[in-house]
Amino acid sequence: MYTETDYEVLTRWMINQFKQEGIYITNVYHCPHHPEITGECDCRKPNPGMILQAIATYNISPVNSVLIGDKKRDFLAGKKAGIGKNLYIQDVLRE
């Protein structure tokens, strides 16, 4: 576990690392809630709140979008948000 400030520092570092490789990240969304501490929320997966926020902010067509996740809750959030294609990637690097 780490603080919100730790998260912000890590996120800035990550964005800069990608930028150095010519990859520009427009936005990063995260859920600061935990059901056992703050109660249920709309943004914590498998709820679709963060996806719906991005759809509204960037006028994204959900039906023409692809969501790739490594956890079942990612896949479920995409389905709930109306994402057209949801891919659940598991054990991709397992040999």
C-alpha positions in Angstrom: 0.0 0.0 0.0 1.1 3.5 -0.7 -0.1 7.0 -0.3 -1.9 9.2 -2.9 1.3 11.2 -3.2 3.3 8.1 -3.9 0.8 7.2 -6.6 1.1 10.6 -8.2 4.9 10.4 -8.2 4.9 6.9 -9.7 2.3 8.0 -12.3 4.4 11.0 -13.4 7.5 8.8 -13.6 5.6 6.2 -15.7 4.3 8.9 -18.1 7.8 10.3 -18.5 9.2 6.9 -19.2 6.7 6.3 -22.0 7.2 9.8 -23.4 10.9 9.1 -23.7 9.9 6.2 -26.0 7.6 8.4 -28.1 4.4 7.2 -26.4 2.2 10.0 -25.2 -0.4 9.2 -22.5 -3.3 11.5 -22.5 -4.7 10.7 -19.1 -4.5 8.2 -16.3 -7.5 7.3 -14.2 -7.5 5.6 -10.9 -9.9 4.7 -8.1 -8.8 6.0 -4.7 -11.5 4.1 -2.9 -11.5 0.7 -1.1 -14.8 -1.0 -0.4 -13.7 -2.0 3.1 -12.6 1.5 4.0 -14.7 4.0 2.0 -17.6 1.7 0.9 -18.7 0.9 -2.6 -18.2 3.4 -5.4 -18.9 3.6 -9.2 -15.3 3.9 -10.2 -13.7 0.8 -8.7 -13.7 -2.1 -11.2 -15.7 -4.1 -12.0 -17.9 -1.0 -11.9 -17.5 1.1 -15.1 -17.1 4.6 -13.6 -13.6 5.3 -14.8 -14.3 4.0 -18.3 -17.5 6.0 -18.5 -15.6 9.1 -17.4 -13.1 8.7 -20.2 -15.9 8.1 -22.7 -17.5 11.3 -21.7 -14.3 13.4 -21.5 -12.9 12.3 -24.9 -16.1 11.6 -26.8 -15.1 8.0 -27.3 -17.4 5.6 -29.1 -17.6 2.6 -26.7 -19.0 0.2 -29.3 -16.0 0.9 -31.5 -13.5 0.6 -28.6 -11.3 -2.3 -27.4 -10.5 -2.9 -23.7 -7.7 -5.2 -22.8 -7.4 -6.3 -19.2 -5.5 -8.8 -17.2 -8.1 -9.3 -14.6 -11.7 -10.5 -14.8 -12.9 -7.2 -13.2 -11.3 -5.3 -16.1 -13.3 -7.4 -18.6 -16.5 -6.9 -16.6 -16.1 -3.2 -16.3 -15.6 -3.0 -20.1 -18.8 -5.0 -20.7 -20.8 -2.8 -18.2 -19.5 0.4 -20.0 -20.7 -0.9 -23.4 -17.2 -1.5 -24.8 -17.5 -3.3 -28.2 -14.6 -5.7 -27.7 -13.3 -6.8 -24.3 -10.2 -9.0 -24.2 -9.2 -10.8 -21.0 -5.5 -11.6 -21.2 -4.3 -14.1 -18.7 -0.9 -15.7 -18.2 0.4 -14.1 -21.4 4.0 -14.4 -20.4 3.7 -17.8 -18.8 5.9 -20.3 -20.5 
